[in-house]
Amino acid sequence: MAYDPEEVSSYELGLKSRWLDDRLQLNAAVFRNDISDMQLAIFLADAAASSVVTNAGKATVQGFEIEILAQPLDNLQLSLNYGYLDPEYDEYIDGGVDVSDNRDFPYSPENTANAGLQYTVPGVAGGDLVARLDWIYVDDRVAYPDPAQNLRSQLDSYSLINGRLSLADIPVGDGRITVAAWGKNLTDETYRVNTLPFLIWTASYFGDPRTYGLEISYDF
């Protein structure tokens, strides 16, 4: 099926600032995207589980982002990010009819946030011992423009906690070695990231469960 190219006009206004002898940074941005001939992949829910790309019409996507970086102590770093998203169809033509009031915006969580904490202990085994903890939040969202397909395909909100402990920049020979242990989804959260809704059942795809790992790298 042929479709037209998508056109986007983007506008953004941002602020970057530093305070308290650079120990505090505050960054913010507001944005707006005016989209015409918007391309969307439409799931057909047929035996082949196929999708087609179509031009939905016109849409406005706007929102803002805030970032805060702080260093209250020499070895302690804090970060906080928040994003707000407000997408809306201005026109959605389906079968020659404008159905923009009855269509959802897929994969567009209204609220997203993440926070991080990092503490560094210098001079450990000739390198730096770095401990980091991150928290991630994603608001609930839908997977498809058609509300009927989202009845059994709602993607609920979720939050994840990731951690990492590394011993970095240890001098070895002519280079430096870094050893790190990490864990993702430490609370073993179960969350859906995508779905395929058929007539009487729904296939679900889930995010990774609790995962651990060990990394060793050597920089020449």
C-alpha positions in Angstrom: 0.0 0.0 0.0 1.4 3.4 -1.0 1.6 6.3 1.4 2.8 9.9 1.4 5.9 11.2 3.1 5.3 12.6 6.6 6.1 16.3 7.2 7.0 17.7 10.6 7.4 21.4 11.7 9.3 21.5 15.0 9.5 24.3 17.5 11.5 24.3 20.7 12.4 26.8 23.4 15.0 25.8 26.0 16.8 27.1 29.1 20.2 25.9 30.5 21.4 27.4 33.8 24.0 26.8 36.4 23.8 27.8 40.1 25.8 27.6 43.3 29.3 27.5 41.8 28.1 24.9 39.2 26.9 22.5 41.8 23.3 22.8 40.6 22.1 22.8 37.0 18.6 23.4 35.8 17.7 22.7 32.2 14.2 23.0 30.7 12.6 22.9 27.3 9.1 23.2 25.8 8.4 21.9 22.3 5.7 21.6 19.7 5.6 19.4 16.6 3.0 20.0 13.9 2.7 16.9 11.8 1.0 16.5 8.5 0.4 13.3 6.5 1.3 11.4 9.7 2.4 7.9 9.1 1.0 5.1 11.4 1.4 1.4 11.3 -2.0 -0.2 11.6 -2.2 -3.8 12.9 -4.7 -5.9 10.9 -5.2 -8.7 13.4 -5.4 -11.2 10.6 -3.9 -14.7 10.4 -0.6 -13.3 9.2 -0.5 -10.8 12.0 0.4 -8.2 9.4 0.5 -4.4 9.6 0.1 -1.7 7.0 1.4 1.9 7.0 -1.1 4.6 6.4 -1.3 8.4 6.5 -3.5 9.4 9.5 -3.8 13.1 8.7 -2.6 15.9 11.0 -1.5 15.9 14.6 0.0 18.2 17.2 2.5 16.8 19.7 3.6 19.2 22.4 5.1 19.0 25.9 8.0 20.0 28.1 11.0 18.5 29.8 12.8 19.4 33.0 16.3 18.2 34.0 18.0 18.9 37.4 21.6 17.9 38.1 23.0 18.5 41.6 26.3 17.8 43.3 25.7 18.5 47.0 29.0 16.8 48.0 32.2 16.5 46.0 31.7 12.8 45.5 27.9 12.7 45.3 25.9 13.4 42.1 22.1 13.5 41.9 19.9 13.8 38.8 16.2 14.2 38.1 14.4 14.3 34.8 10.7 14.7 34.1 8.9 14.8 30.7 5.3 15.7 29.9 3.7 14.8 26.5 0.4 15.9 25.1 -0.3 14.5 21.6 -3.5 15.1 19.7 -4.9 14.3 16.3 -6.1 17.4 14.4 -7.4 15.2 11.6 -7.6 11.4 11.2 -9.2 10.3 8.0 -10.5 6.7 7.9 -12.8 5.6 5.1 -13.3 9.3 4.1 -14.5 10.3 7.6 -12.6 12.3 10.2 -12.4 10.1 13.3 -9.8 12.1 15.1 -12.0 12.3 18.3 -12.1 8.6 18.4 -8.4 7.7 18.0 -5.6 7.2 20.5 -2.0 8.2 20.2 0.1 5.0 20.4 3.3 4.7 22.6 2.9 8.2 24.0 3.0 8.1 27.8 1.8 11.4 29.3 4.4 11.3 32.1 7.9 9.9 32.2 10.6 10.4 34.8 13.9 9.1 36.0 16.2 9.8 38.9 19.8 8.9 39.6 22.2 8.8 42.5 25.9 8.3 42.1 28.6 8.2 44.7 32.3 8.0 44.0 35.1 6.9 46.3 38.5 7.8 44.7 41.8 6.1 45.4 40.5 2.5 45.7 43.1 0.0 44.3 44.4 2.9 42.2 41.1 3.6 40.7 37.6 5.0 41.5 34.9 3.0 43.2 31.6 4.2 41.8 28.1 3.2 43.0 25.1 4.2 41.0 21.3 3.7 41.4 18.7 4.7 38.8 14.9 4.8 39.0 12.8 4.9 35.8 9.1 5.6 35.5 6.9 5.3 32.4 3.2 6.2 32.5 0.4 4.0 31.0 -0.1 4.2 27.3 -1.8 2.4 24.4 -0.3 0.4 21.5 -2.8 1.2 18.7 -4.7 4.2 17.3 -8.0 2.2 17.3 -9.6 2.1 20.8 -11.2 -1.2 20.1 -7.7 -2.8 19.8 -6.6 -1.2 23.0 -9.4 -2.8 25.2 -7.2 -5.8 25.8 -3.9 -4.2 24.9 -3.4 -1.5 27.6 0.2 -1.0 28.5 0.2 -0.2 32.2 2.6 2.2 33.9 5.8 0.7 35.4 8.8 1.7 37.3 12.3 0.1 37.2 15.3 0.3 39.5 18.7 -0.4 38.1 22.1 -0.5 39.9 25.7 -0.6 39.0 28.9 -0.9 41.1 32.2 -0.4 39.3 35.9 -0.1 40.1 37.1 2.1 37.3 40.4 3.3 35.8 42.7 0.8 37.6 46.2 1.2 36.1 47.3 -2.1 34.6 50.4 -2.1 32.3 50.0 0.6 29.7 46.3 0.9 30.1 43.4 1.0 32.6 40.9 -1.7 33.5 37.3 -1.3 34.7 35.4 -4.0 36.5 31.6 -3.5 37.0 28.7 -5.5 38.4 25.2 -4.4 37.4 21.6 -5.3 37.9 18.6 -4.2 35.9 14.9 -4.3 37.1 16.1 -5.1 40.6 12.5 -5.4 41.9 11.7 -7.9 39.2 8.8 -5.8 37.8 6.5 -7.5 35.3 5.4 -5.1 32.6 4.2 -5.3 29.0 6.0 -3.4 26.3 3.9 -4.4 23.3 0.8 -6.5 22.3 -0.8 -8.1 19.3 -4.6 -8.2 19.8 -6.5 -10.8 17.8 -10.2 -11.5 17.8 -10.4 -13.6 21.0 -6.9 -13.5 22.4 -4.0 -11.1 22.8 -0.3 -11.8 22.5 1.8 -9.9 25.0 5.5 -9.0 24.9 7.1 -8.3 28.3 10.2 -6.3 29.4 13.2 -8.1 30.7 12.9 -9.6 34.2 15.5 -9.0 36.9 18.9 -9.3 35.2 22.5 -9.3 36.5 25.8 -9.0 34.8 29.5 -8.5 35.1 31.6 -6.4 32.8 35.4 -6.2 32.4 36.9 -3.7 30.0 40.5 -2.6 29.3 41.4 0.7 27.7 44.8 0.8 26.0 
